[in-house]
Amino acid sequence: MKQLFYILLISVIAYSCGNSKNTTSKRQLSEEEAVVISNDSLEYEIIILDLGFNTYLNSIARPANFYSQEYYEIKNIFYVTEWNIRHDNPTRYGGFYETRIDYQQSIDYGLDVNYKLYNYFKFCEYKYGIRFRSTR
């Protein structure tokens, strides 16, 4: 049976727009498109709505083949675990982690999905100053 893998990563756009009240942010918001990653054979979809993520992927993130798929998978297991811990403890970490991420190690999501998910976590570190705990 095919797994349903649905992640909706929405960083509160009001949070990012609230920090900057100029018209440039509003113009960028309308020009920036959501990053959608989907695969019909696995029946999953990832939608990332966050101002600047597209730009980050195209200008700051390393190319997808810089690391192996295995590297991205290992990192994503760590990041997803930490994200879900924060999601489960909103009084400690705030409401930023609104959506729980259902990332299953046993499923091969492919390089593209793992790359973009990994870079979303890196983007959160870059844009919001979020620091995930070290694995050491």
VOSE-826452 format. One line per field, with one value per atom (N, C-alpha, C, CB): residue number from 1; z, x negated, y; residue in three letters; atom name. Coordinates in steps of 0.1 Angstrom, whole numbers. Glycine has a CB too. Example, Ala and Ser with C-alpha at 12.3 -4.5 7.8 and 13.67 -1.06 7.14 Angstrom:
<nodes>
pos <- c(1 | 1 | 1 | 1 | 2 | 2 | 2 | 2)
w <- c(78 | 78 | 78 | 90 | 71 | 71 | 79 | 57)
u <- c(-132 | -123 | -132 | -113 | -128 | -137 | -129 | -141)
v <- c(-57 | -45 | -33 | -45 | -22 | -11 | 0 | -6)
code <- c(ALA | ALA | ALA | ALA | SER | SER | SER | SER)
site <- c(N | CA | C | CB | N | CA | C | CB)
</nodes>
This chain:
<nodes>
pos <- c(1 | 1 | 1 | 1 | 2 | 2 | 2 | 2 | 3 | 3 | 3 | 3 | 4 | 4 | 4 | 4 | 5 | 5 | 5 | 5 | 6 | 6 | 6 | 6 | 7 | 7 | 7 | 7 | 8 | 8 | 8 | 8 | 9 | 9 | 9 | 9 | 10 | 10 | 10 | 10 | 11 | 11 | 11 | 11 | 12 | 12 | 12 | 12 | 13 | 13 | 13 | 13 | 14 | 14 | 14 | 14 | 15 | 15 | 15 | 15 | 16 | 16 | 16 | 16 | 17 | 17 | 17 | 17 | 18 | 18 | 18 | 18 | 19 | 19 | 19 | 19 | 20 | 20 | 20 | 20 | 21 | 21 | 21 | 21 | 22 | 22 | 22 | 22 | 23 | 23 | 23 | 23 | 24 | 24 | 24 | 24 | 25 | 25 | 25 | 25 | 26 | 26 | 26 | 26 | 27 | 27 | 27 | 27 | 28 | 28 | 28 | 28 | 29 | 29 | 29 | 29 | 30 | 30 | 30 | 30 | 31 | 31 | 31 | 31 | 32 | 32 | 32 | 32 | 33 | 33 | 33 | 33 | 34 | 34 | 34 | 34 | 35 | 35 | 35 | 35 | 36 | 36 | 36 | 36 | 37 | 37 | 37 | 37 | 38 | 38 | 38 | 38 | 39 | 39 | 39 | 39 | 40 | 40 | 40 | 40 | 41 | 41 | 41 | 41 | 42 | 42 | 42 | 42 | 43 | 43 | 43 | 43 | 44 | 44 | 44 | 44 | 45 | 45 | 45 | 45 | 46 | 46 | 46 | 46 | 47 | 47 | 47 | 47 | 48 | 48 | 48 | 48 | 49 | 49 | 49 | 49 | 50 | 50 | 50 | 50 | 51 | 51 | 51 | 51 | 52 | 52 | 52 | 52 | 53 | 53 | 53 | 53 | 54 | 54 | 54 | 54 | 55 | 55 | 55 | 55 | 56 | 56 | 56 | 56 | 57 | 57 | 57 | 57 | 58 | 58 | 58 | 58 | 59 | 59 | 59 | 59 | 60 | 60 | 60 | 60 | 61 | 61 | 61 | 61 | 62 | 62 | 62 | 62 | 63 | 63 | 63 | 63 | 64 | 64 | 64 | 64 | 65 | 65 | 65 | 65 | 66 | 66 | 66 | 66 | 67 | 67 | 67 | 67 | 68 | 68 | 68 | 68 | 69 | 69 | 69 | 69 | 70 | 70 | 70 | 70 | 71 | 71 | 71 | 71 | 72 | 72 | 72 | 72 | 73 | 73 | 73 | 73 | 74 | 74 | 74 | 74 | 75 | 75 | 75 | 75 | 76 | 76 | 76 | 76 | 77 | 77 | 77 | 77 | 78 | 78 | 78 | 78 | 79 | 79 | 79 | 79 | 80 | 80 | 80 | 80 | 81 | 81 | 81 | 81 | 82 | 82 | 82 | 82 | 83 | 83 | 83 | 83 | 84 | 84 | 84 | 84 | 85 | 85 | 85 | 85 | 86 | 86 | 86 | 86 | 87 | 87 | 87 | 87 | 88 | 88 | 88 | 88 | 89 | 89 | 89 | 89 | 90 | 90 | 90 | 90 | 91 | 91 | 91 | 91 | 92 | 92 | 92 | 92 | 93 | 93 | 93 | 93 | 94 | 94 | 94 | 94 | 95 | 95 | 95 | 95 | 96 | 96 | 96 | 96 | 97 | 97 | 97 | 97 | 98 | 98 | 98 | 98 | 99 | 99 | 99 | 99 | 100 | 100 | 100 | 100 | 101 | 101 | 101 | 101 | 102 | 102 | 102 | 102 | 103 | 103 | 103 | 103 | 104 | 104 | 104 | 104 | 105 | 105 | 105 | 105 | 106 | 106 | 106 | 106 | 107 | 107 | 107 | 107 | 108 | 108 | 108 | 108 | 109 | 109 | 109 | 109 | 110 | 110 | 110 | 110 | 111 | 111 | 111 | 111 | 112 | 112 | 112 | 112 | 113 | 113 | 113 | 113 | 114 | 114 | 114 | 114 | 115 | 115 | 115 | 115 | 116 | 116 | 116 | 116 | 117 | 117 | 117 | 117 | 118 | 118 | 118 | 118 | 119 | 119 | 119 | 119 | 120 | 120 | 120 | 120 | 121 | 121 | 121 | 121 | 122 | 122 | 122 | 122 | 123 | 123 | 123 | 123 | 124 | 124 | 124 | 124 | 125 | 125 | 125 | 125 | 126 | 126 | 126 | 126 | 127 | 127 | 127 | 127 | 128 | 128 | 128 | 128 | 129 | 129 | 129 | 129 | 130 | 130 | 130 | 130 | 131 | 131 | 131 | 131 | 132 | 132 | 132 | 132 | 133 | 133 | 133 | 133 | 134 | 134 | 134 | 134 | 135 | 135 | 135 | 135 | 136 | 136 | 136 | 136)
w <- c(0 | 0 | 0 | 12 | -8 | -9 | 3 | -22 | 7 | 19 | 15 | 26 | 24 | 22 | 30 | 26 | 23 | 30 | 27 | 26 | 36 | 34 | 44 | 34 | 40 | 49 | 44 | 49 | 53 | 50 | 60 | 52 | 54 | 62 | 59 | 59 | 69 | 67 | 79 | 67 | 75 | 85 | 85 | 82 | 96 | 97 | 89 | 112 | 78 | 69 | 76 | 56 | 84 | 92 | 101 | 101 | 106 | 114 | 106 | 120 | 94 | 85 | 80 | 74 | 77 | 72 | 83 | 65 | 95 | 107 | 111 | 118 | 108 | 111 | 102 | 111 | 90 | 80 | 74 | 69 | 76 | 72 | 59 | 82 | 52 | 39 | 28 | 36 | 17 | 5 | -2 | -4 | -1 | -8 | -3 | -5 | 10 | 15 | 9 | 30 | 7 | 2 | -13 | 3 | -20 | -34 | -36 | -41 | -28 | -28 | -25 | -19 | -15 | -12 | -24 | 0 | -31 | -43 | -54 | -48 | -55 | -66 | -62 | -69 | -50 | -45 | -46 | -31 | -52 | -53 | -43 | -67 | -39 | -30 | -37 | -26 | -29 | -34 | -32 | -27 | -42 | -41 | -47 | -50 | -38 | -42 | -41 | -33 | -52 | -52 | -60 | -56 | -57 | -64 | -64 | -58 | -75 | -76 | -72 | -90 | -75 | -72 | -57 | -78 | -49 | -34 | -28 | -29 | -35 | -30 | -18 | -26 | -20 | -10 | -17 | -3 | -8 | -13 | -2 | -18 | -5 | 4 | -2 | 6 | 6 | 2 | 12 | 1 | 7 | 16 | 12 | 15 | 21 | 18 | 28 | 20 | 24 | 32 | 23 | 41 | 26 | 19 | 19 | 24 | 7 | 6 | 4 | 17 | 6 | 4 | -10 | 9 | -20 | -34 | -37 | -43 | -32 | -34 | -28 | -29 | -15 | -8 | -16 | 6 | -21 | -29 | -41 | -33 | -48 | -60 | -58 | -68 | -47 | -46 | -35 | -44 | -24 | -12 | -11 | 0 | -12 | -10 | -20 | -12 | -16 | -25 | -34 | -17 | -46 | -56 | -50 | -68 | -55 | -49 | -49 | -57 | -59 | -59 | -51 | -73 | -43 | -35 | -24 | -28 | -18 | -9 | -15 | 5 | -9 | -14 | -8 | -10 | -13 | -8 | 6 | -17 | 9 | 22 | 32 | 22 | 29 | 37 | 41 | 31 | 31 | 33 | 42 | 20 | 40 | 48 | 62 | 42 | 65 | 79 | 86 | 79 | 79 | 84 | 86 | 75 | 77 | 78 | 90 | 65 | 92 | 104 | 117 | 105 | 118 | 129 | 130 | 129 | 119 | 118 | 121 | 105 | 115 | 117 | 131 | 107 | 137 | 151 | 160 | 155 | 158 | 166 | 163 | 162 | 150 | 147 | 154 | 131 | 154 | 160 | 175 | 156 | 181 | 196 | 199 | 201 | 191 | 193 | 190 | 184 | 180 | 177 | 189 | 164 | 195 | 206 | 219 | 209 | 220 | 232 | 228 | 237 | 224 | 220 | 232 | 214 | 244 | 255 | 257 | 268 | 253 | 254 | 242 | 257 | 230 | 218 | 209 | 209 | 214 | 206 | 195 | 200 | 188 | 178 | 164 | 177 | 163 | 149 | 143 | 150 | 151 | 146 | 146 | 155 | 138 | 138 | 133 | 129 | 123 | 116 | 120 | 101 | 123 | 126 | 113 | 135 | 112 | 99 | 100 | 96 | 91 | 90 | 80 | 86 | 85 | 77 | 81 | 77 | 73 | 76 | 70 | 72 | 78 | 74 | 64 | 85 | 65 | 56 | 42 | 62 | 39 | 26 | 19 | 27 | 6 | -2 | -9 | -13 | -4 | -10 | -22 | 1 | -24 | -35 | -31 | -47 | -40 | -38 | -37 | -49 | -46 | -47 | -34 | -59 | -29 | -17 | -5 | -14 | -4 | 8 | 7 | 8 | -5 | -7 | -3 | -21 | -7 | -4 | 10 | -13 | 16 | 30 | 39 | 34 | 36 | 43 | 42 | 37 | 30 | 28 | 35 | 14 | 37 | 44 | 59 | 44 | 64 | 78 | 78 | 83 | 69 | 68 | 66 | 56 | 58 | 56 | 69 | 45 | 77 | 90 | 99 | 97 | 98 | 106 | 101 | 105 | 88 | 82 | 84 | 67 | 81 | 81 | 95 | 73 | 103 | 116 | 128 | 118 | 125 | 136 | 145 | 144 | 140 | 148 | 148 | 141 | 160 | 161 | 166 | 171 | 158 | 162 | 171 | 150 | 180 | 189 | 181 | 199 | 185 | 178 | 181 | 183 | 172 | 174 | 182 | 161 | 186 | 194 | 208 | 192)
u <- c(-8 | 0 | -9 | 10 | -5 | -13 | -11 | -9 | -22 | -22 | -18 | -36 | -11 | -7 | -16 | 8 | -24 | -34 | -30 | -49 | -25 | -20 | -26 | -5 | -34 | -40 | -36 | -56 | -31 | -28 | -36 | -12 | -47 | -56 | -52 | -71 | -46 | -42 | -48 | -26 | -58 | -63 | -53 | -77 | -50 | -40 | -45 | -37 | -38 | -42 | -40 | -34 | -30 | -27 | -40 | -15 | -46 | -58 | -69 | -63 | -71 | -82 | -78 | -85 | -65 | -61 | -60 | -47 | -57 | -55 | -68 | -50 | -79 | -92 | -97 | -103 | -91 | -94 | -81 | -104 | -78 | -65 | -67 | -59 | -78 | -79 | -72 | -94 | -70 | -62 | -70 | -58 | -83 | -92 | -88 | -107 | -86 | -82 | -69 | -81 | -59 | -46 | -48 | -36 | -56 | -58 | -65 | -67 | -75 | -83 | -73 | -94 | -64 | -55 | -46 | -46 | -42 | -33 | -41 | -26 | -54 | -62 | -68 | -74 | -70 | -76 | -65 | -81 | -68 | -59 | -62 | -59 | -52 | -54 | -63 | -40 | -71 | -79 | -71 | -93 | -67 | -59 | -67 | -46 | -68 | -75 | -65 | -88 | -63 | -53 | -58 | -40 | -53 | -56 | -43 | -68 | -37 | -24 | -26 | -19 | -37 | -39 | -39 | -51 | -44 | -45 | -33 | -58 | -26 | -14 | -18 | -3 | -27 | -31 | -32 | -44 | -31 | -33 | -39 | -19 | -49 | -54 | -52 | -70 | -46 | -44 | -51 | -28 | -60 | -67 | -63 | -82 | -56 | -53 | -61 | -37 | -71 | -79 | -87 | -89 | -85 | -91 | -106 | -87 | -112 | -126 | -131 | -132 | -123 | -129 | -133 | -119 | -125 | -129 | -142 | -118 | -143 | -156 | -167 | -154 | -165 | -176 | -180 | -171 | -171 | -174 | -182 | -161 | -179 | -185 | -198 | -176 | -201 | -213 | -222 | -208 | -217 | -226 | -229 | -220 | -218 | -220 | -229 | -206 | -237 | -246 | -237 | -256 | -243 | -236 | -231 | -244 | -221 | -215 | -225 | -203 | -234 | -244 | -256 | -247 | -257 | -268 | -270 | -267 | -259 | -259 | -252 | -253 | -254 | -247 | -232 | -254 | -224 | -210 | -211 | -202 | -220 | -222 | -225 | -233 | -234 | -237 | -225 | -248 | -217 | -205 | -195 | -198 | -194 | -185 | -189 | -184 | -202 | -207 | -204 | -222 | -207 | -204 | -190 | -210 | -181 | -167 | -161 | -160 | -166 | -161 | -164 | -168 | -176 | -179 | -170 | -194 | -169 | -162 | -147 | -163 | -141 | -127 | -124 | -122 | -133 | -131 | -131 | -142 | -141 | -142 | -130 | -155 | -125 | -114 | -101 | -111 | -99 | -87 | -88 | -86 | -99 | -100 | -96 | -115 | -100 | -96 | -81 | -104 | -76 | -62 | -54 | -58 | -58 | -51 | -52 | -56 | -61 | -63 | -62 | -77 | -50 | -48 | -50 | -34 | -48 | -50 | -65 | -44 | -73 | -87 | -93 | -94 | -89 | -95 | -86 | -98 | -74 | -66 | -58 | -74 | -50 | -41 | -47 | -29 | -60 | -66 | -65 | -81 | -66 | -66 | -52 | -75 | -43 | -29 | -26 | -22 | -33 | -30 | -39 | -29 | -34 | -43 | -47 | -35 | -59 | -65 | -65 | -79 | -59 | -58 | -69 | -44 | -81 | -92 | -96 | -104 | -94 | -97 | -110 | -85 | -118 | -131 | -130 | -140 | -120 | -119 | -114 | -109 | -111 | -106 | -117 | -93 | -119 | -129 | -122 | -135 | -124 | -118 | -125 | -116 | -137 | -145 | -154 | -136 | -163 | -172 | -165 | -183 | -156 | -150 | -143 | -140 | -135 | -127 | -136 | -117 | -146 | -155 | -163 | -164 | -167 | -175 | -167 | -180 | -155 | -147 | -142 | -134 | -140 | -136 | -148 | -131 | -159 | -172 | -174 | -184 | -173 | -175 | -165 | -176 | -153 | -143 | -148 | -129 | -153 | -158 | -170 | -163 | -179 | -190 | -185 | -200 | -174 | -168 | -163 | -157 | -156 | -151 | -163 | -143 | -174 | -186 | -191 | -197 | -191 | -196 | -187 | -198 | -174 | -165 | -161 | -153 | -157 | -151 | -161 | -140 | -173 | -183 | -180 | -184 | -173 | -169 | -182 | -157 | -184 | -196 | -190 | -206 | -192 | -188 | -200 | -185 | -196 | -206 | -216 | -200 | -228 | -239 | -237 | -253 | -242 | -241 | -253 | -240 | -262 | -274 | -270 | -285)
v <- c(-12 | 0 | 12 | 0 | 22 | 34 | 42 | 42 | 48 | 57 | 71 | 57 | 77 | 91 | 100 | 94 | 108 | 116 | 131 | 113 | 137 | 151 | 160 | 152 | 169 | 179 | 193 | 178 | 200 | 214 | 222 | 217 | 228 | 236 | 251 | 233 | 256 | 270 | 278 | 272 | 286 | 296 | 307 | 300 | 312 | 323 | 335 | 327 | 337 | 348 | 361 | 348 | 362 | 374 | 377 | 373 | 367 | 368 | 375 | 355 | 370 | 376 | 390 | 367 | 391 | 405 | 414 | 403 | 410 | 418 | 425 | 411 | 418 | 423 | 434 | 412 | 435 | 445 | 450 | 439 | 463 | 468 | 476 | 477 | 474 | 482 | 475 | 484 | 482 | 477 | 466 | 488 | 466 | 456 | 442 | 459 | 440 | 427 | 423 | 427 | 432 | 428 | 424 | 439 | 432 | 429 | 416 | 440 | 413 | 400 | 388 | 400 | 390 | 380 | 376 | 384 | 386 | 383 | 376 | 395 | 380 | 374 | 360 | 384 | 358 | 345 | 334 | 346 | 323 | 312 | 301 | 306 | 294 | 282 | 272 | 276 | 265 | 254 | 242 | 253 | 235 | 223 | 211 | 224 | 201 | 189 | 178 | 186 | 170 | 160 | 148 | 165 | 136 | 124 | 116 | 117 | 114 | 106 | 92 | 107 | 86 | 72 | 69 | 66 | 79 | 77 | 84 | 83 | 92 | 99 | 109 | 90 | 117 | 127 | 140 | 123 | 150 | 164 | 172 | 170 | 180 | 190 | 204 | 187 | 212 | 226 | 235 | 229 | 243 | 252 | 267 | 250 | 273 | 287 | 296 | 290 | 301 | 310 | 320 | 301 | 332 | 343 | 341 | 357 | 340 | 339 | 325 | 345 | 315 | 301 | 298 | 291 | 302 | 300 | 307 | 306 | 319 | 327 | 320 | 341 | 315 | 308 | 295 | 303 | 288 | 276 | 279 | 268 | 290 | 293 | 301 | 301 | 307 | 316 | 312 | 330 | 306 | 303 | 288 | 309 | 280 | 266 | 260 | 259 | 250 | 243 | 235 | 234 | 231 | 223 | 209 | 220 | 204 | 191 | 180 | 187 | 179 | 168 | 171 | 165 | 181 | 184 | 174 | 198 | 169 | 158 | 146 | 163 | 135 | 123 | 123 | 110 | 115 | 113 | 107 | 103 | 98 | 93 | 104 | 82 | 113 | 124 | 132 | 133 | 136 | 143 | 136 | 147 | 122 | 114 | 114 | 100 | 113 | 113 | 126 | 109 | 137 | 150 | 153 | 161 | 148 | 151 | 143 | 146 | 131 | 124 | 132 | 110 | 137 | 146 | 158 | 150 | 166 | 178 | 175 | 185 | 165 | 162 | 158 | 151 | 151 | 147 | 159 | 137 | 168 | 180 | 189 | 188 | 190 | 199 | 193 | 198 | 180 | 174 | 176 | 160 | 175 | 177 | 192 | 175 | 201 | 215 | 217 | 224 | 210 | 210 | 205 | 202 | 195 | 189 | 197 | 175 | 207 | 215 | 230 | 212 | 235 | 249 | 259 | 250 | 255 | 264 | 267 | 258 | 258 | 260 | 266 | 247 | 263 | 267 | 277 | 255 | 280 | 289 | 282 | 300 | 290 | 285 | 284 | 293 | 286 | 285 | 271 | 289 | 261 | 247 | 242 | 238 | 248 | 245 | 231 | 255 | 226 | 214 | 203 | 216 | 191 | 180 | 174 | 169 | 169 | 164 | 149 | 170 | 142 | 128 | 123 | 123 | 122 | 117 | 103 | 127 | 93 | 79 | 74 | 71 | 69 | 65 | 53 | 60 | 45 | 34 | 37 | 24 | 49 | 53 | 60 | 62 | 57 | 63 | 75 | 54 | 87 | 99 | 105 | 110 | 100 | 105 | 117 | 108 | 120 | 131 | 144 | 131 | 147 | 160 | 164 | 161 | 155 | 157 | 159 | 146 | 150 | 151 | 164 | 139 | 168 | 180 | 192 | 181 | 193 | 205 | 205 | 205 | 194 | 194 | 198 | 180 | 192 | 196 | 211 | 188 | 216 | 231 | 239 | 234 | 234 | 242 | 244 | 235 | 233 | 235 | 244 | 221 | 243 | 253 | 267 | 249 | 269 | 282 | 287 | 281 | 279 | 284 | 288 | 272 | 281 | 285 | 299 | 275 | 300 | 312 | 324 | 310 | 323 | 334 | 338 | 331 | 328 | 330 | 329 | 321 | 324 | 323 | 311 | 335 | 301 | 289 | 281 | 281 | 275 | 266 | 253 | 272 | 243 | 229 | 223 | 220 | 215 | 209 | 201 | 200 | 201 | 193 | 179 | 198 | 170 | 156 | 151 | 149 | 159 | 155 | 154 | 165)
code <- c(MET | MET | MET | MET | LYS | LYS | LYS | LYS | GLN | GLN | GLN | GLN | LEU | LEU | LEU | LEU | PHE | PHE | PHE | PHE | TYR | TYR | TYR | TYR | ILE | ILE | ILE | ILE | LEU | LEU | LEU | LEU | LEU | LEU | LEU | LEU | ILE | ILE | ILE | ILE | SER | SER | SER | SER | VAL | VAL | VAL | VAL | ILE | ILE | ILE | ILE | ALA | ALA | ALA | ALA | TYR | TYR | TYR | TYR | SER | SER | SER | SER | CYS | CYS | CYS | CYS | GLY | GLY | GLY | GLY | ASN | ASN | ASN | ASN | SER | SER | SER | SER | LYS | LYS | LYS | LYS | ASN | ASN | ASN | ASN | THR | THR | THR | THR | THR | THR | THR | THR | SER | SER | SER | SER | LYS | LYS | LYS | LYS | ARG | ARG | ARG | ARG | GLN | GLN | GLN | GLN | LEU | LEU | LEU | LEU | SER | SER | SER | SER | GLU | GLU | GLU | GLU | GLU | GLU | GLU | GLU | GLU | GLU | GLU | GLU | ALA | ALA | ALA | ALA | VAL | VAL | VAL | VAL | VAL | VAL | VAL | VAL | ILE | ILE | ILE | ILE | SER | SER | SER | SER | ASN | ASN | ASN | ASN | ASP | ASP | ASP | ASP | SER | SER | SER | SER | LEU | LEU | LEU | LEU | GLU | GLU | GLU | GLU | TYR | TYR | TYR | TYR | GLU | GLU | GLU | GLU | ILE | ILE | ILE | ILE | ILE | ILE | ILE | ILE | ILE | ILE | ILE | ILE | LEU | LEU | LEU | LEU | ASP | ASP | ASP | ASP | LEU | LEU | LEU | LEU | GLY | GLY | GLY | GLY | PHE | PHE | PHE | PHE | ASN | ASN | ASN | ASN | THR | THR | THR | THR | TYR | TYR | TYR | TYR | LEU | LEU | LEU | LEU | ASN | ASN | ASN | ASN | SER | SER | SER | SER | ILE | ILE | ILE | ILE | ALA | ALA | ALA | ALA | ARG | ARG | ARG | ARG | PRO | PRO | PRO | PRO | ALA | ALA | ALA | ALA | ASN | ASN | ASN | ASN | PHE | PHE | PHE | PHE | TYR | TYR | TYR | TYR | SER | SER | SER | SER | GLN | GLN | GLN | GLN | GLU | GLU | GLU | GLU | TYR | TYR | TYR | TYR | TYR | TYR | TYR | TYR | GLU | GLU | GLU | GLU | ILE | ILE | ILE | ILE | LYS | LYS | LYS | LYS | ASN | ASN | ASN | ASN | ILE | ILE | ILE | ILE | PHE | PHE | PHE | PHE | TYR | TYR | TYR | TYR | VAL | VAL | VAL | VAL | THR | THR | THR | THR | GLU | GLU | GLU | GLU | TRP | TRP | TRP | TRP | ASN | ASN | ASN | ASN | ILE | ILE | ILE | ILE | ARG | ARG | ARG | ARG | HIS | HIS | HIS | HIS | ASP | ASP | ASP | ASP | ASN | ASN | ASN | ASN | PRO | PRO | PRO | PRO | THR | THR | THR | THR | ARG | ARG | ARG | ARG | TYR | TYR | TYR | TYR | GLY | GLY | GLY | GLY | GLY | GLY | GLY | GLY | PHE | PHE | PHE | PHE | TYR | TYR | TYR | TYR | GLU | GLU | GLU | GLU | THR | THR | THR | THR | ARG | ARG | ARG | ARG | ILE | ILE | ILE | ILE | ASP | ASP | ASP | ASP | TYR | TYR | TYR | TYR | GLN | GLN | GLN | GLN | GLN | GLN | GLN | GLN | SER | SER | SER | SER | ILE | ILE | ILE | ILE | ASP | ASP | ASP | ASP | TYR | TYR | TYR | TYR | GLY | GLY | GLY | GLY | LEU | LEU | LEU | LEU | ASP | ASP | ASP | ASP | VAL | VAL | VAL | VAL | ASN | ASN | ASN | ASN | TYR | TYR | TYR | TYR | LYS | LYS | LYS | LYS | LEU | LEU | LEU | LEU | TYR | TYR | TYR | TYR | ASN | ASN | ASN | ASN | TYR | TYR | TYR | TYR | PHE | PHE | PHE | PHE | LYS | LYS | LYS | LYS | PHE | PHE | PHE | PHE | CYS | CYS | CYS | CYS | GLU | GLU | GLU | GLU | TYR | TYR | TYR | TYR | LYS | LYS | LYS | LYS | TYR | TYR | TYR | TYR | GLY | GLY | GLY | GLY | ILE | ILE | ILE | ILE | ARG | ARG | ARG | ARG | PHE | PHE | PHE | PHE | ARG | ARG | ARG | ARG | SER | SER | SER | SER | THR | THR | THR | THR | ARG | ARG | ARG | ARG)
site <- c(N | CA | C | CB | N | CA | C | CB | N | CA | C | CB | N | CA | C | CB | N | CA | C | CB | N | CA | C | CB | N | CA | C | CB | N | CA | C | CB | N | CA | C | CB | N | CA | C | CB | N | CA | C | CB | N | CA | C | CB | N | CA | C | CB | N | CA | C | CB | N | CA | C | CB | N | CA | C | CB | N | CA | C | CB | N | CA | C | CB | N | CA | C | CB | N | CA | C | CB | N | CA | C | CB | N | CA | C | CB | N | CA | C | CB | N | CA | C | CB | N | CA | C | CB | N | CA | C | CB | N | CA | C | CB | N | CA | C | CB | N | CA | C | CB | N | CA | C | CB | N | CA | C | CB | N | CA | C | CB | N | CA | C | CB | N | CA | C | CB | N | CA | C | CB | N | CA | C | CB | N | CA | C | CB | N | CA | C | CB | N | CA | C | CB | N | CA | C | CB | N | CA | C | CB | N | CA | C | CB | N | CA | C | CB | N | CA | C | CB | N | CA | C | CB | N | CA | C | CB | N | CA | C | CB | N | CA | C | CB | N | CA | C | CB | N | CA | C | CB | N | CA | C | CB | N | CA | C | CB | N | CA | C | CB | N | CA | C | CB | N | CA | C | CB | N | CA | C | CB | N | CA | C | CB | N | CA | C | CB | N | CA | C | CB | N | CA | C | CB | N | CA | C | CB | N | CA | C | CB | N | CA | C | CB | N | CA | C | CB | N | CA | C | CB | N | CA | C | CB | N | CA | C | CB | N | CA | C | CB | N | CA | C | CB | N | CA | C | CB | N | CA | C | CB | N | CA | C | CB | N | CA | C | CB | N | CA | C | CB | N | CA | C | CB | N | CA | C | CB | N | CA | C | CB | N | CA | C | CB | N | CA | C | CB | N | CA | C | CB | N | CA | C | CB | N | CA | C | CB | N | CA | C | CB | N | CA | C | CB | N | CA | C | CB | N | CA | C | CB | N | CA | C | CB | N | CA | C | CB | N | CA | C | CB | N | CA | C | CB | N | CA | C | CB | N | CA | C | CB | N | CA | C | CB | N | CA | C | CB | N | CA | C | CB | N | CA | C | CB | N | CA | C | CB | N | CA | C | CB | N | CA | C | CB | N | CA | C | CB | N | CA | C | CB | N | CA | C | CB | N | CA | C | CB | N | CA | C | CB | N | CA | C | CB | N | CA | C | CB | N | CA | C | CB | N | CA | C | CB | N | CA | C | CB | N | CA | C | CB | N | CA | C | CB | N | CA | C | CB | N | CA | C | CB | N | CA | C | CB | N | CA | C | CB | N | CA | C | CB | N | CA | C | CB | N | CA | C | CB | N | CA | C | CB | N | CA | C | CB | N | CA | C | CB | N | CA | C | CB | N | CA | C | CB | N | CA | C | CB | N | CA | C | CB | N | CA | C | CB | N | CA | C | CB | N | CA | C | CB | N | CA | C | CB | N | CA | C | CB | N | CA | C | CB | N | CA | C | CB | N | CA | C | CB | N | CA | C | CB | N | CA | C | CB | N | CA | C | CB)
</nodes>
